[in-house]
Amino acid sequence: MAKAQAPLSPHLQIYRWQLTMVTSITHRATGVFLAAGALVLCYWALSVAAGPEQYRQLMECLSGVPGRVFLALVTLSFYYHLCNGIRHLLWDAVIGLDLRTSYLSGWAVIIAALVLTAITWVAAS
């Protein structure tokens, strides 16, 4: 007698990517990336306490292209995580749960994060 195979659970290759799925995954990823940004912030505070030479070295590192890209991504992650967190708070209040509104709020979160990041970097330069 042949052994019957159990059905396999669906996985990401089967699902069609949707905005709600992408925003959920991105929310988690930005949270992890913000932890890396917090470590750099702690290192920055320690370099300030360690003296001018250590601070100068860190600022040289952060002012280069890779450092600026990292800081821009941390800024984008911060604003995305903030805006999407507000969206989740609205969902907790049972506001905007229908499919159309959830897609509109998803795009609003993405656009707001990009605009706020751009405003921050323009103001900082």
Stockholm file with secondary structure:
# STOCKHOLM 1.0

chainA/1-125         MAKAQAPLSPHLQIYRWQLTMVTSITHRATGVFLAAGALVLCYWALSVAAGPEQYRQLMECLSGVPGRVFLALVTLSFYYHLCNGIRHLLWDAVIGLDLRTSYLSGWAVIIAALVLTAITWVAAS
#=GR chainA/1-125 SS CCCCCCCCCCCTTTSCCCHHHHHHHHHHHHHHHHHHHHHHHHHHHHHHHHCHHHHHHHHHHHHSHHHHHHHHHHHHHHHHHHHHHHHHHHHHTTCSCSHHHHHHHHHHHHHHHHHHHHHHHHHHC
#=GC SS_cons         CCCCCCCCCCCTTTSCCCHHHHHHHHHHHHHHHHHHHHHHHHHHHHHHHHCHHHHHHHHHHHHSHHHHHHHHHHHHHHHHHHHHHHHHHHHHTTCSCSHHHHHHHHHHHHHHHHHHHHHHHHHHC
//
